[in-house]
Amino acid sequence: MKSFRLMFIALSLALSTNVFAKTFSSQFSEFELPNGWDCALEGSEWVCQSENKDRKKEAIIILAAKYRGEQDSLDEYQAYLKAPKSFTLPGGKTQISEAKSVTVREINGQKWVDSLHLASEVPGFYTRYLATVKDSLGIAVTFSVAKDHYDAYQDIFEKIIATLKVFDQKSNAQGATRVKQQEGDLIGEGTYIPDQGTQADISMQKKGKDGSGGDETTTIIGIIAVAAIAFFLIKMKKKKGKK
Protein backbone atom coordinates (compact mmCIF):
# COMPACT_ATOMS: atom_id res chain seq x y z
CA MET A 1 0.00 0.00 0.00
CA LYS A 2 2.82 2.40 0.90
CA SER A 3 4.75 1.69 -2.31
CA PHE A 4 1.55 2.14 -4.35
CA ARG A 5 0.93 5.54 -2.70
CA LEU A 6 4.48 6.69 -3.45
CA MET A 7 4.13 5.57 -7.09
CA PHE A 8 0.86 7.50 -7.35
CA ILE A 9 2.46 10.66 -5.92
CA ALA A 10 5.45 10.36 -8.25
CA LEU A 11 3.22 9.81 -11.29
CA SER A 12 0.90 12.72 -10.50
CA LEU A 13 3.83 15.07 -9.84
CA ALA A 14 5.60 13.98 -13.02
CA LEU A 15 2.52 14.54 -15.16
CA SER A 16 1.85 17.98 -13.69
CA THR A 17 5.52 18.99 -14.10
CA ASN A 18 5.72 17.90 -17.75
CA VAL A 19 2.49 19.57 -18.83
CA PHE A 20 2.01 22.55 -16.54
CA ALA A 21 5.51 23.69 -15.49
CA LYS A 22 5.83 27.43 -14.78
CA THR A 23 8.91 29.58 -14.38
CA PHE A 24 9.89 31.16 -11.07
CA SER A 25 12.28 34.08 -11.40
CA SER A 26 14.10 36.17 -8.78
CA GLN A 27 16.56 38.96 -9.52
CA PHE A 28 19.49 36.52 -9.51
CA SER A 29 18.14 33.17 -10.77
CA GLU A 30 15.25 31.25 -12.26
CA PHE A 31 13.94 27.70 -12.56
CA GLU A 32 10.75 25.88 -13.48
CA LEU A 33 8.27 24.75 -10.82
CA PRO A 34 5.74 21.91 -10.84
CA ASN A 35 2.12 22.84 -11.32
CA GLY A 36 0.51 23.79 -8.01
CA TRP A 37 3.74 25.14 -6.48
CA ASP A 38 4.41 28.76 -5.61
CA CYS A 39 7.28 30.81 -4.12
CA ALA A 40 7.16 33.61 -1.53
CA LEU A 41 9.84 35.86 -0.10
CA GLU A 42 10.34 35.00 3.59
CA GLY A 43 12.73 37.61 4.98
CA SER A 44 15.77 37.37 2.69
CA GLU A 45 15.06 33.84 1.40
CA TRP A 46 12.66 32.59 -1.24
CA VAL A 47 10.56 29.64 -0.01
CA CYS A 48 8.81 27.43 -2.59
CA GLN A 49 6.17 24.86 -1.65
CA SER A 50 3.13 23.10 -2.98
CA GLU A 51 -0.11 25.02 -2.54
CA ASN A 52 -1.70 21.73 -1.43
CA LYS A 53 -1.74 21.66 2.40
CA ASP A 54 -0.89 17.96 2.58
CA ARG A 55 1.97 18.27 0.06
CA LYS A 56 3.47 21.19 2.00
CA LYS A 57 4.49 18.68 4.67
CA GLU A 58 6.41 16.60 2.13
CA ALA A 59 8.87 18.94 0.40
CA ILE A 60 10.23 22.49 0.30
CA ILE A 61 12.68 24.52 -1.78
CA ILE A 62 14.61 27.45 -0.28
CA LEU A 63 16.66 29.89 -2.36
CA ALA A 64 18.99 32.70 -1.26
CA ALA A 65 21.97 34.76 -2.38
CA LYS A 66 24.45 37.11 -0.76
CA TYR A 67 27.35 39.28 -1.78
CA ARG A 68 30.49 37.15 -1.84
CA GLY A 69 32.76 37.05 1.15
CA GLU A 70 36.06 35.26 1.81
CA GLN A 71 34.39 31.85 2.20
CA ASP A 72 32.25 31.98 -0.93
CA SER A 73 33.89 29.76 -3.56
CA LEU A 74 33.18 26.36 -5.09
CA ASP A 75 36.11 24.82 -3.19
CA GLU A 76 34.83 26.17 0.14
CA TYR A 77 31.28 25.00 -0.59
CA GLN A 78 32.52 21.54 -1.48
CA ALA A 79 34.61 21.26 1.69
CA TYR A 80 31.69 22.52 3.81
CA LEU A 81 29.26 19.98 2.36
CA LYS A 82 31.63 17.00 2.65
CA ALA A 83 31.40 17.19 6.46
CA PRO A 84 28.38 16.14 8.56
CA LYS A 85 26.27 19.03 9.88
CA SER A 86 25.04 19.32 13.46
CA PHE A 87 22.45 21.46 15.17
CA THR A 88 20.58 21.51 18.45
CA LEU A 89 16.93 20.49 18.54
CA PRO A 90 14.39 21.87 21.02
CA GLY A 91 15.07 20.16 24.33
CA GLY A 92 18.84 20.21 23.86
CA LYS A 93 19.24 17.08 21.71
CA THR A 94 21.99 17.31 19.06
CA GLN A 95 21.12 16.27 15.51
CA ILE A 96 24.02 15.13 13.29
CA SER A 97 23.50 14.73 9.56
CA GLU A 98 24.79 12.08 7.17
CA ALA A 99 26.68 13.49 4.17
CA LYS A 100 25.59 11.15 1.38
CA SER A 101 27.32 12.70 -1.62
CA VAL A 102 29.06 15.83 -2.93
CA THR A 103 30.16 16.64 -6.46
CA VAL A 104 30.68 19.55 -8.86
CA ARG A 105 28.40 19.57 -11.91
CA GLU A 106 27.55 21.93 -14.74
CA ILE A 107 23.97 23.14 -15.16
CA ASN A 108 23.15 25.36 -18.13
CA GLY A 109 26.75 26.48 -18.45
CA GLN A 110 27.21 27.24 -14.74
CA LYS A 111 29.26 25.09 -12.32
CA TRP A 112 27.47 24.14 -9.08
CA VAL A 113 28.42 22.13 -6.00
CA ASP A 114 25.73 19.45 -5.64
CA SER A 115 25.38 17.58 -2.34
CA LEU A 116 22.88 15.36 -0.55
CA HIS A 117 22.52 15.14 3.24
CA LEU A 118 20.14 13.26 5.52
CA ALA A 119 18.89 15.15 8.60
CA SER A 120 21.05 18.22 8.04
CA GLU A 121 18.16 20.61 8.68
CA VAL A 122 15.36 18.63 10.27
CA PRO A 123 15.15 14.98 11.40
CA GLY A 124 13.70 12.60 8.84
CA PHE A 125 14.34 14.86 5.83
CA TYR A 126 16.80 14.58 2.96
CA THR A 127 18.23 17.90 1.77
CA ARG A 128 19.83 18.43 -1.64
CA TYR A 129 22.19 21.44 -1.73
CA LEU A 130 23.08 23.34 -4.91
CA ALA A 131 25.56 26.19 -4.45
CA THR A 132 27.52 28.39 -6.85
CA VAL A 133 29.24 31.75 -7.28
CA LYS A 134 28.41 34.18 -10.07
CA ASP A 135 30.15 37.53 -10.44
CA SER A 136 29.85 39.20 -7.00
CA LEU A 137 27.25 36.74 -5.62
CA GLY A 138 27.13 33.47 -3.72
CA ILE A 139 23.89 31.58 -4.50
CA ALA A 140 22.39 28.48 -2.89
CA VAL A 141 19.25 26.42 -3.36
CA THR A 142 18.12 23.64 -1.04
CA PHE A 143 15.60 20.93 -1.90
CA SER A 144 14.28 19.21 1.24
CA VAL A 145 11.93 16.23 1.21
CA ALA A 146 10.61 13.88 3.89
CA LYS A 147 12.53 10.60 3.90
CA ASP A 148 9.39 8.57 3.15
CA HIS A 149 8.74 10.67 0.02
CA TYR A 150 12.31 10.91 -1.28
CA ASP A 151 11.84 8.41 -4.12
CA ALA A 152 8.66 10.14 -5.28
CA TYR A 153 10.33 13.56 -5.49
CA GLN A 154 13.80 12.61 -6.72
CA ASP A 155 13.00 12.85 -10.45
CA ILE A 156 10.88 15.97 -9.90
CA PHE A 157 13.73 17.80 -8.17
CA GLU A 158 16.14 16.68 -10.89
CA LYS A 159 13.89 18.17 -13.57
CA ILE A 160 13.70 21.46 -11.63
CA ILE A 161 17.50 21.50 -11.23
CA ALA A 162 17.95 20.93 -14.98
CA THR A 163 16.19 24.29 -15.59
CA LEU A 164 18.20 26.22 -12.97
CA LYS A 165 19.87 29.38 -14.29
CA VAL A 166 21.73 32.28 -12.67
CA PHE A 167 21.91 35.77 -14.11
CA ASP A 168 24.95 37.79 -15.08
CA GLN A 169 24.90 40.55 -12.46
CA LYS A 170 27.30 42.71 -14.49
CA SER A 171 24.95 43.07 -17.43
CA ASN A 172 21.56 42.23 -15.93
CA ALA A 173 20.30 45.50 -14.41
CA GLN A 174 16.68 44.37 -14.97
CA GLY A 175 15.69 48.00 -15.29
CA ALA A 176 16.63 48.79 -11.67
CA THR A 177 19.02 51.36 -10.21
CA ARG A 178 22.18 49.53 -9.12
CA VAL A 179 23.77 50.26 -5.72
CA LYS A 180 26.96 48.80 -4.13
CA GLN A 181 26.37 46.48 -1.16
CA GLN A 182 28.63 45.18 1.59
CA GLU A 183 30.13 41.68 1.42
CA GLY A 184 27.88 39.26 3.25
CA ASP A 185 24.65 41.23 2.73
CA LEU A 186 21.77 38.91 1.86
CA ILE A 187 20.04 39.55 -1.44
CA GLY A 188 16.27 39.86 -1.20
CA GLU A 189 13.96 40.96 -4.00
CA GLY A 190 14.32 44.58 -2.88
CA THR A 191 18.13 44.57 -3.00
CA TYR A 192 19.72 46.41 -5.90
CA ILE A 193 23.24 47.39 -7.00
CA PRO A 194 23.93 51.07 -7.95
CA ASP A 195 25.80 52.30 -11.00
CA GLN A 196 28.86 54.45 -10.33
CA GLY A 197 27.87 57.97 -9.42
CA THR A 198 24.53 56.90 -7.91
CA GLN A 199 24.13 57.59 -4.22
CA ALA A 200 23.39 54.45 -2.25
CA ASP A 201 20.38 54.42 0.06
CA ILE A 202 21.48 52.62 3.22
CA SER A 203 17.87 51.75 4.04
CA MET A 204 17.83 49.39 1.04
CA GLN A 205 20.62 47.18 2.37
CA LYS A 206 19.58 43.76 3.61
CA LYS A 207 20.54 42.95 7.19
CA GLY A 208 21.46 39.69 8.88
CA LYS A 209 19.19 37.80 11.24
CA ASP A 210 20.60 39.72 14.20
CA GLY A 211 19.87 43.07 12.55
CA SER A 212 23.47 43.70 11.57
CA GLY A 213 25.02 43.39 8.14
CA GLY A 214 25.70 39.87 6.86
CA ASP A 215 28.83 38.04 8.01
CA GLU A 216 31.30 37.90 5.12
CA THR A 217 33.02 34.86 6.66
CA THR A 218 29.81 32.81 6.51
CA THR A 219 29.05 30.90 3.31
CA ILE A 220 25.65 31.25 1.70
CA ILE A 221 25.11 27.53 2.42
CA GLY A 222 25.52 28.12 6.16
CA ILE A 223 23.10 31.04 6.03
CA ILE A 224 20.46 29.19 4.05
CA ALA A 225 20.77 26.10 6.28
CA VAL A 226 20.16 28.21 9.40
CA ALA A 227 17.18 29.84 7.68
CA ALA A 228 15.75 26.44 6.73
CA ILE A 229 16.13 25.08 10.26
CA ALA A 230 14.43 28.18 11.67
CA PHE A 231 11.63 27.83 9.13
CA PHE A 232 10.99 24.20 10.03
CA LEU A 233 11.09 24.88 13.79
CA ILE A 234 8.64 27.77 13.47
CA LYS A 235 6.26 25.60 11.47
CA MET A 236 6.57 22.76 14.01
CA LYS A 237 5.76 25.13 16.88
CA LYS A 238 2.72 26.46 15.02
CA LYS A 239 1.45 22.92 14.44
CA LYS A 240 1.88 22.02 18.10
CA GLY A 241 0.08 25.19 19.11
CA LYS A 242 -2.94 24.25 17.00
CA LYS A 243 -3.30 20.84 18.68
Secondary structure, DSSP 8 states (H G I E B T S, - for coil): -HHHHHHHHHHHHHHHHHHH-EEEE-SSEEEEE-TTEEEEEETTEEEEEESSHHHHTTEEEEEEEEE--TT-SHHHHHHHHHS--EEE-TTS-EEE-EEEEEEEEEETTEEEEEEEEESSSSTTEEEEEEEEEETTEEEEEEEEEEGGGHHHHHHHHHHHHHT-EE--TTT--TTS------TT-B--TT-----TT----GGGS---TTSS---TTS-HHHHHHHHHHHHHHHHHHHHHHH-
